[in-house]
Amino acid sequence: MTVVANLCLGVIGLFPFFLLSVYVSNLGLAGGVPLGWTLVVVPLTVGFGALWFLVNRGLRKLTTPAHARRHWSLAILLTSAPTLSMPVGALVSGSF
């Protein structure tokens, strides 16, 4: 259950990650912090982080004690897998 839930969260998390990366890359170009972007990106990123934490806290309680120690590291790895696979896919396809 942990694998499926965190892979799904990773796919959902692509959107906040993309917006956060655009926001950070445009900070220097905008000459300051653009308020409109801040009002969208910060609540979306915090909301996704809260959703991820609550889902994984519930899943950790369902995990057997022998595997519970590795739950958080596995959750981080599985959630970041869709995001990390995009540059690898671009590198393999030659579009980088």
C-alpha positions in Angstrom: 0.0 0.0 0.0 2.9 2.3 0.7 4.3 1.9 -2.7 1.1 2.7 -4.6 0.1 5.6 -2.4 3.5 7.3 -2.6 3.8 6.8 -6.4 0.4 8.4 -6.8 1.4 11.2 -4.5 4.6 11.6 -6.6 2.5 12.0 -9.8 0.2 14.5 -8.0 3.3 16.3 -6.6 4.7 17.0 -10.1 2.4 20.1 -10.3 3.6 21.8 -7.1 7.2 20.9 -7.9 6.9 22.4 -11.4 5.3 25.6 -10.0 7.9 25.8 -7.2 10.8 25.5 -9.7 9.3 28.2 -11.9 8.8 30.4 -8.9 12.4 30.0 -7.7 13.9 30.4 -11.2 12.0 33.7 -11.7 12.9 35.3 -8.3 15.9 37.0 -9.7 14.2 38.1 -13.0 11.2 39.7 -11.3 13.4 42.0 -9.1 11.8 40.7 -5.9 9.2 38.3 -4.8 6.1 38.4 -7.0 3.0 38.5 -4.8 0.7 36.6 -7.2 3.0 33.7 -7.5 3.6 33.6 -3.8 -0.1 33.5 -3.1 -0.4 30.4 -5.3 2.8 28.5 -4.9 3.2 28.6 -1.1 -0.3 27.3 -0.1 -0.1 24.7 -2.8 3.3 23.4 -1.7 2.4 23.5 2.0 -0.9 21.7 1.3 0.8 19.0 -0.7 3.4 18.6 2.1 0.6 18.3 4.7 -1.3 15.7 2.5 1.9 13.7 2.0 2.7 13.7 5.8 -0.8 12.7 6.8 -1.1 9.9 4.3 2.3 8.5 5.3 1.6 8.9 9.0 -1.5 6.8 8.5 0.4 4.2 6.3 3.2 3.9 8.9 0.7 2.8 11.5 -0.4 0.0 9.2 3.1 -1.1 8.4 4.5 -4.1 10.3 7.0 -3.2 13.0 9.9 -4.8 11.2 9.4 -2.5 8.2 8.2 0.6 10.0 11.8 1.9 10.5 12.3 2.2 6.7 8.9 3.6 5.9 9.9 7.3 5.8 12.9 6.8 3.6 10.9 4.5 1.2 8.1 7.1 1.1 10.5 9.9 0.2 12.1 7.8 -2.5 8.8 6.7 -4.0 7.3 10.1 -4.0 10.3 11.7 -5.7 10.5 8.9 -8.3 8.2 10.5 -10.9 10.0 13.8 -10.6 13.5 12.2 -10.8 12.4 10.1 -13.8 11.7 13.1 -16.0 15.3 14.3 -16.5 16.5 10.7 -16.8 13.9 10.1 -19.5 14.9 13.3 -21.3 18.5 12.3 -21.1 17.8 8.8 -22.5 15.6 10.1 -25.3 18.2 12.7 -26.3 16.0 15.8 -25.9 18.3 17.3 -23.3 
